[in-house]
């Protein structure tokens, strides 16, 4: 059920012309959540508005929305940036002025999901390593032996996923050929996938299946504001997470550093810590001339 267009979970009401520094975060995934947490821990003296494309209210977002300076707008994805006026507009036409805007819109699969992909483990960012490790631990416990893993994918993500599996005791068999479907295990089994089936009828069997396929950064919002994007996709950032446009930053899998998706380079918590410190410094620097 869709949330009302103007709904928000917040304990404060900030006037449009508030003297407090305003940070708007476009996106509500792990990177955005980590950034809100870091800003709160750093006692950020301003307001934080999170624009989420989700209509549901996951527990982790509801917890962040309970923070005094945080407003989460559910079902209100950012759709356009007016960089000159420092204003972002949502898909429903709501406008939010900002002093600093952080784009955390993430990435999306480059191809349609494989039939039965929900039975697989997936690897798209470094943050997935811990989740895969927990799953492998449970599979190993059930089997009582070293698991055999089927890894599907090419590129950096697949290489990282293979290293993660090997480090956790899995015997990975890697294929670059995309399967037609995932083969489920027998009913009642705690193991969700038994292997993969290809278009020609051939198959590969294993104890778990990991998909580490190509993903594409969601950088359309950045392009609407004139922010530079990489030829291979992704919002170009520097080491301080700044983009090519003053007052606009990018974090998470929407960002690209040296041609690589940020999610493959830095864990979201680590990136959020650095970005939060840079945002605090930027808002402080901008408030000094205003107060003079």
N, C-alpha and C positions, 0 to 999 in steps of 0.2 A: 504494500500500500504506500502510495507516494506521500511524502510529508508536505504540509502546506508550504507554499512558495516562500513565505517570509518567516518560517519557523526557525527557531534557534534555541540552543540550550546554553544559557549563560546566566550568571548571577549579577551582572552589571549592565547598565545601560549607558553607553557613551555618546554624547552629543556629536553631531556631524563635525563640528569645529573644535573638537577636543584638543587641548594642548599636549595631551599625552602622545608619545610616539606610537604610530599604528603599523603593525606588521600584519600583512595578509598572506596566507599560505594557500596556494592553489593546489589542491590535492589532499588526500587524507590517508595515504598508505603508511607503511612502516617508517619511511624517511620523514614524512610530515609529522607523524606521531612522536618520533624520537626528537625532532626539533622543538616541538612544543614542550616536551618534558625538559629538555635542556634549558630552554629559555625560562621556564618556571623555576627550575633549580637555581638558575643564576639571578633570580629575583628581577626579571625584566620589568622595568617601570613603565609599562605601556599596555596597549591592548593587542590581542592576537585574535585574528579572525581566520577560521579554517573553512575553506569552501570545498565541500565534499560532493562527489558525484553519486554517492550512495544514498538511497532512500531509507534503508534500514538503519538501525541504531546499534552497531556492535558495541560490546561492553567496553572495549579499550577506548573508543571514541567518546562514549558517555562519561567515562572516568575523566578524560581530559576536559570535557565540556563543563565539568563541575568546578574546575579551577576558576578563581575569582576574575582573572583578566582575560579568560578565553571564551570565545563565542564560536560554536560549530554550526555551520549552516548545512543541514543535510539536504540532499537532492538539489544542490545549487552548484553545479560545476562551472568554473570560470570559462568564459568563451571568448573574451576580447580584452585587450589591454590598450589603454590610452596612456602611453608612456609620458607624453608631454604634460598631461594633467595628473599623472600618477593616480589613475583610476582603473579598476578592473570591473568588467560587467559579466554577470552570470548568464546562463542559457535562458533564464526566465526574465532577464532584463533588470535585475537588481544591480545597483552600482555601489562599489566600495572604494573609498579613497584610501590610499596607503602612503606611508613614508618609505617603507621597504616592502617589496613583494618577493616572495619565494615561490618558485615554480617547482612543484613536486608531483608532477602528473604521471610519473612512472613510465612503464613500457607495456607493449602488447605483443602477443605472438605474431610472427610474420605470416604464418600459415594457419589454416583452419585446424581446430583440435583433432587429434587422432581419435578414431572411434574407440571409446573405452579409456580415454586419457585420465579420467578421474580415478582410475584404479592405480595409476602410476605415481611415483615420486617425481617431482620436478625440480630442476636446478636452473635458476635464471640470475640469481645474485649470490654474493658471498653469504648473505644472511640465511640462505637455504641450507647451508652446510650443517648447522646445528640440528635442524629438523630432520634431515636425512640421517644424521648420526643416531638420533633417537629411534628412528624407524628401523635402522639396521640392527641396533641393539636388541630390539624386540623380536625381529625376524630370527636373529642368531639364537636367542633364548628358546624360541619355539622349535626351531630345527635341531638345535643341539649340535650344530656344526657351522663351518664357515659357509656363508651364503654365496650363491652364484648370481651375479647381477647382469642384467641386459641394459646397456647404455646406448641411447639413441641421440645422435647429434654430431655437429661439427663445430669448429671454432673454439674460442676462448672458454665459453661456458662449459662445453663438453670436456675440454681438457681439465678444467678445475673440478668438475664433477667426478671425473675418473680418479683424480688425486684424492678427493674426499673419500670415495668408496674404498680405494686401496688402503688408506690410512685407518679405516675402520674395519678392516679385515675381510672385505668383500672381494671376490674374484670377478672383476668386471670383464664382460665381453662387449666390445664396442662395435656399433654398426653406423655407417653414415647413410644407409638406405632407409628411407622413411617407411614405416610399416603401414599397412592398411587398417589394422585394428590391434587392440590389446586383448590377449586371451585371458579370460578370468579363471581363477582356481575353482575347485569344486565347492559347492554350497557348504557353508559352515566353516570353511577354512579361514584362519585369521590372516592369511596371506592374500592380498587383493588381486595380484596378477601372477599368471603362470608363464607368460611369455608374450611374443608378438607374432603376428601373421602378416606376410607380405602379399602384394597384389598377385604374384605368380603362384601363390599357394604354398610357398616355402615358409618355414617358421623357425623361430629361435625360442628355446625354453630356458627358464631360469626361476629363481626364487623371488626376484623383485625386478621391476622395470623402472628405469630413470630416464625421463625425457629432458634433454638439455638442448632444445632447438633454438633457432635464431629468433630474436625478439627485436622489435622496432621501438625506439624511444617515442613517446608521445610529446612531440615538440610543436604541434600546431598552435597552441596558445602563445608560445614564445614568438613564433613567426608573426602573429597578429600584432605584436607590439614592436616589431622591428628588431627583435633580438637575433643575433647571429646564430645560425645552426650549422652543424657539420654536414659535409656532403654525404656521409654515410648515415646521417640521422643523429639527433641528439643536440641539446643546447650546449653551445661551447662555453666552458667556464675556465677560470684560472684556479690556482691553488687555494684562493680565498673564497671560491664559490661564486664570485661575481661574474655576471654576464657582460655582454658588450654594451648594455644600456644601464646608465646610472640608476641605482635604486632597485634593480631587479637582480635576483640571485636564482640559482638552480641547485637542486640537491636530489639525490636518489637516482633512479634509473632513467629519468628524463634527461639527465645531464650527461655530457660527454667531455672527458678530459683526455687530451692527446689522442683523439679518435676512438676511444674505448668507453663503453657505457660505464658510468661511475659505479653502478652496483656491482660490477665485476672487479672493481679496484679497491673499494673501501666499504666496510660494514656501515650500515645506516647509523648506528649509535655513534661510531667514531666520527663520521662525516657531520652528524648533527652537532656534536660537541664543538667542532671547529667553526662550523657555520654560525652557531649561536654566539660564539665569542666575537666573530666578525660583525654580526648584526648589532650586538650590544655596543661595539666600538663605533659603528657607523651612526647609530641613532644618537649616541652621545656627542659625536662630532657635529652633527647637523643641528643639535639643540643648542649648542654654544652660540653660533651666529644669531640664531633666532632670539636668544635671550639678551643679546648685546644691544 
